[in-house]
Amino acid sequence: MRFMLLQNYGEVGSGCAPMTEWSESDVVAHIEFQHALNRQLVESGELVDAQGLAWPDQAKFVVCDGRSAAVVTDGPFPESKELVAGYRVIDVDSLARAIEIAAQASAAPGQNGVPVLQPIEVRQVMSAPDPEM
């Protein structure tokens, strides 16, 4: 079973300051934790992909009807400081294992080594419908 784990930062109530406010050593410790978790998942054969995402101010929305030129706008412009910071795609035996990995990611060190308690959204990756059906 494949799952996408979406890493959200800045959600209200998480108690985690934006990474831009962290010390350099706290940022390094956080990134090293992420790399170590990825290595562990590679060794267990469960990691498909993991990437950090650019800041929302670098994102674009694209809309197209297939006939006209695409309309490209800046965004998103969230009303809060919450953002999707990265993702992992994992291939595991069960939802329970996906939740276990999400719990590890949620406990990543933040400022002063305190766990960030970031909410990790766990979503099963669905296969495309069979075109022959």
Sequence and secondary structure as in RCSB ss.txt:
>XXXX:A:sequence
MRFMLLQNYGEVGSGCAPMTEWSESDVVAHIEFQHALNRQLVESGELVDAQGLAWPDQAKFVVCDGRSAAVVTDG
PFPESKELVAGYRVIDVDSLARAIEIAAQASAAPGQNGVPVLQPIEVRQVMSAPDPEM
>XXXX:A:secstr
 EEEEEEEES TTS    GGGS HHHHHHHHHHHHHHHHHHHHTT EEEEEE   GGG EEEE  SSS  EEEE 
   SSS EEEEEEEEE S HHHHHHHHHHHHT B GGG B    EEEEE      TT 
